Amino acid sequence: MVARRRKRAARDPEKGILSPPGYSAIPIKFSEKQQSSHYLYVREHKVREGTKSSWPQKRTLFVLNVPPYCTEECLSRLLSPCGPVQSVELQEKPDLAESPKEPKSKFFHPKPVPGFQVAYVVFQKPRGVSAALALKGPLLVSTESHPVKSGIHKWIRDYADSVPDPEALRVEVDTFMETYDEKMAEEEAKAKEEEGVPDEEGWVKVTRRGRRPVLPRTEAASLRVLEREKRKRARKELLNFYAWQHRETKMEHLAQLRKKFQEDKQRIELMRAQRKFRPY
């Protein structure tokens, strides 16, 4: 009986697919000649409530276990039956950044990481995500109409792509420098506006822009700073908090009483010495 079950499992490998919790498995094959399937694990991309994300909610599909031969174009083509695909991006690991990212450069970008990757697939409509979660396979990556190059053909294509077009490179560099110059001009204008202007505590920020005289601190600002420092010291000061503070307070009080007693005693003796009999 055990041997029969093993044979059935070997004959039907599509059943009993193990996948991470919350993910759906989509079998793919490189070509029709490949017998075994590779599995993509997909789920809807979600973030915690109140957290910003650079990917649109309810329209983004998160894909795990993407093989090296599966490019962004291949993923877009494989998932296009589920609905119009807006964009596909491959990454080495999941994106945890909350702020929107800058557009990727065609020429200035790090080398692709060899090995399996993750992907973010953005559909134009939310129903594309639900259709992709219910997608059955196996899907073919390389077909007669859309062949995927491998081996020496892939190396030749990569080498040809590594040689940039001079005109396109010049346009991208000029665009980048214009954007950079605009950003630096905005920062300089902002620094000029803030130069010599005291903050809420009355301090003036010193910059490297030159030796221009800054505005002196006004009397009202100085009084506000002194009052704020006085309140800070009052909050930090703790009276009679430790046992030694109690002892020192008592000793100082006794010393003051002894000193006052001696002063009173001397004053009484002086009054007695100056006392005279004056009947008239």
C-alpha positions in Angstrom: 0.0 0.0 0.0 2.8 2.4 0.9 4.6 1.7 -2.4 1.4 2.3 -4.4 0.8 5.7 -2.7 4.4 6.7 -3.5 3.9 5.8 -7.1 0.7 7.8 -7.3 2.4 10.8 -5.7 5.3 10.5 -8.2 2.8 10.2 -11.1 0.8 13.3 -10.0 3.4 15.8 -8.7 0.9 18.7 -9.0 -1.1 17.6 -6.0 0.0 18.3 -2.4 2.0 21.4 -3.3 3.6 22.8 -0.2 3.6 26.6 0.0 4.3 29.3 2.7 1.2 30.3 4.8 -0.9 32.9 3.0 0.6 32.2 -0.4 -0.7 30.5 -3.5 1.5 28.4 -5.8 1.7 28.8 -9.5 3.6 26.2 -11.5 5.8 27.3 -14.4 8.1 25.6 -16.9 10.9 27.0 -18.9 9.7 25.2 -22.0 7.6 22.3 -23.1 10.6 19.9 -23.0 11.0 20.5 -19.2 9.2 17.8 -17.2 9.3 19.1 -13.7 7.7 22.4 -12.7 9.1 25.4 -10.8 6.7 27.1 -8.4 6.0 30.8 -7.9 4.5 31.8 -4.6 2.1 34.7 -4.8 -0.1 36.8 -2.5 -1.6 40.2 -2.4 0.8 42.9 -1.3 -0.4 44.4 2.0 1.1 46.7 4.6 0.2 47.5 8.2 -2.6 50.0 8.8 -1.2 53.5 8.9 2.0 52.6 7.0 2.8 54.2 3.7 3.9 52.1 0.7 5.3 52.9 -2.7 3.1 50.2 -4.2 -0.7 50.7 -4.8 -2.9 48.8 -2.4 -5.3 46.0 -3.7 -3.6 46.2 -7.2 -0.1 44.8 -6.3 0.9 41.1 -6.4 3.9 40.0 -4.4 5.8 37.1 -6.0 8.4 34.9 -4.4 10.9 32.4 -5.8 11.3 34.0 -9.2 14.0 32.1 -11.2 16.9 33.9 -12.9 15.6 33.1 -16.4 12.3 34.8 -15.7 12.6 38.5 -16.6 10.2 41.3 -15.9 8.9 41.0 -19.5 8.3 37.3 -19.0 6.4 37.9 -15.7 4.2 40.5 -17.4 3.4 38.1 -20.3 2.7 35.2 -17.9 0.3 37.2 -15.8 -1.3 39.3 -18.6 -4.3 36.8 -18.9 -5.3 37.9 -15.4 -5.7 41.5 -16.5 -3.7 44.5 -17.9 -0.3 44.7 -16.1 0.8 48.2 -15.3 4.4 47.5 -14.1 6.7 44.7 -13.0 9.8 45.2 -10.9 12.3 42.5 -9.7 14.3 42.9 -6.5 16.8 41.0 -4.5 14.6 41.1 -1.4 11.3 42.6 -0.3 11.0 46.4 -0.3 10.6 47.8 3.2 10.9 51.5 2.2 7.9 53.7 3.0 8.9 56.6 0.8 8.5 56.5 -3.0 11.7 55.4 -4.8 13.4 57.3 -7.6 13.0 55.9 -11.1 15.6 53.4 -12.1 18.3 54.4 -14.6 18.8 52.5 -17.8 22.5 52.9 -17.7 23.5 53.7 -14.1 22.2 50.8 -12.0 23.8 48.0 -10.0 24.5 44.6 -11.6 21.5 42.2 -11.4 21.8 39.8 -8.5 22.3 36.2 -9.7 19.8 33.8 -8.2 16.2 33.8 -7.2 14.4 37.1 -6.6 11.1 38.6 -5.6 8.8 40.7 -7.8 6.1 43.3 -7.4 3.5 43.1 -10.2 1.1 46.1 -10.4 -2.2 45.5 -12.2 -4.4 48.3 -13.6 -7.4 46.9 -11.8 -7.8 45.1 -8.5 -9.5 42.1 -10.1 -6.2 41.2 -11.7 -4.7 40.3 -8.3 -7.6 37.9 -7.5 -7.4 36.3 -10.9 -3.6 35.7 -10.4 -4.2 34.1 -7.0 -6.5 31.6 -8.7 -4.3 31.0 -11.7 -3.5 27.4 -12.7 -0.6 26.1 -14.6 1.9 25.1 -15.7 2.8 28.3 -17.5 5.5 28.3 -20.2 8.2 30.9 -19.9 9.8 30.3 -23.3 7.5 29.7 -26.3 7.9 29.8 -30.1 6.3 33.3 -30.2 8.2 34.6 -27.2 11.5 32.7 -27.0 13.8 33.3 -23.9 17.5 33.2 -24.8 19.8 31.1 -22.7 23.4 30.0 -22.7 25.7 31.7 -25.2 22.9 33.5 -26.9 22.0 35.1 -23.6 25.6 36.2 -23.0 25.8 37.7 -26.5 22.6 39.7 -25.8 23.9 40.9 -22.4 27.1 42.1 -24.0 25.3 43.9 -26.7 23.0 45.6 -24.1 26.1 46.6 -22.0 27.2 48.9 -24.8 25.2 52.2 -24.3 23.9 54.4 -27.0 25.9 57.7 -26.7 23.0 60.0 -27.5 20.6 58.3 -25.1 23.4 58.3 -22.4 23.9 62.1 -23.0 20.2 62.8 -22.6 20.0 60.9 -19.3 23.1 62.6 -17.9 21.8 66.0 -18.9 18.4 65.3 -17.3 20.0 64.1 -14.1 22.2 67.2 -13.8 19.3 69.5 -14.4 17.3 67.9 -11.7 20.4 68.0 -9.4 21.0 71.7 -10.1 17.3 72.5 -9.3 17.5 70.7 -6.0 20.7 72.5 -5.0 19.2 75.8 -5.9 16.2 75.1 -3.8 18.4 74.2 -0.8 20.5 77.4 -1.2 17.4 79.5 -1.4 16.1 77.9 1.8 19.4 78.4 3.6 19.4 82.1 2.6 15.9 82.5 4.0 16.9 80.9 7.3 20.2 82.7 7.6 20.2 85.2 10.5 16.7 84.3 11.7 16.6 83.1 15.3 14.7 80.0 16.1 12.1 79.6 18.8 14.8 79.4 21.5 16.5 82.5 20.3 19.5 80.8 18.8 20.9 81.7 15.3 22.1 78.9 13.1 25.7 79.5 11.9 26.4 78.4 8.3 29.5 78.3 6.0 28.0 80.8 3.6 30.3 83.6 4.7 31.1 86.1 7.4 27.9 88.1 7.1 26.9 89.7 10.4 23.9 88.0 11.9 21.1 89.7 13.7 21.7 90.2 17.5 19.5 88.5 19.9 16.7 90.7 21.2 16.0 91.4 24.9 12.7 89.6 24.8 14.4 86.5 23.3 17.1 86.6 25.9 14.5 86.8 28.7 12.6 83.8 27.2 15.8 81.8 27.1 16.7 82.6 30.7 13.2 81.8 31.9 13.3 78.5 30.1 16.7 77.6 31.5 15.4 78.5 35.0 12.4 76.2 34.7 14.7 73.4 33.5 17.0 73.8 36.5 14.0 73.8 38.8 12.6 70.6 37.3 16.0 68.9 37.6 16.6 70.0 41.2 15.5 67.4 43.8 15.5 68.5 47.4 15.9 66.0 50.3 15.7 63.1 47.9 18.6 61.0 49.4 19.3 60.2 53.1 22.6 62.2 53.0 20.6 65.2 51.8 18.4 64.9 54.9 21.4 64.7 57.2 23.1 67.7 55.6 19.9 69.8 55.8 19.6 69.0 59.6 23.2 69.8 60.3 23.0 73.2 58.4 19.8 74.0 60.3 21.5 73.2 63.7 24.6 75.3 62.7 22.4 78.3 61.9 20.6 77.9 65.3 23.9 77.8 67.2 25.2 80.9 65.3 22.0 82.8 66.0 22.2 81.8 69.7 25.7 83.1 70.0 24.8 86.4 68.3 21.8 86.9 70.7 24.0 86.1 73.7 26.6 88.7 72.7 23.8 91.3 72.1 22.3 90.7 75.6 25.7 91.0 77.3 26.3 94.3 75.5 23.0 95.6 76.6 23.7 94.6 80.3 27.1 96.4 80.2 25.5 99.6 78.8 22.7 99.7 81.4 23.0 102.7 83.8 20.8 104.1 86.7 19.1 107.3 85.4 16.3 108.5 87.8 15.8 111.8 85.9 
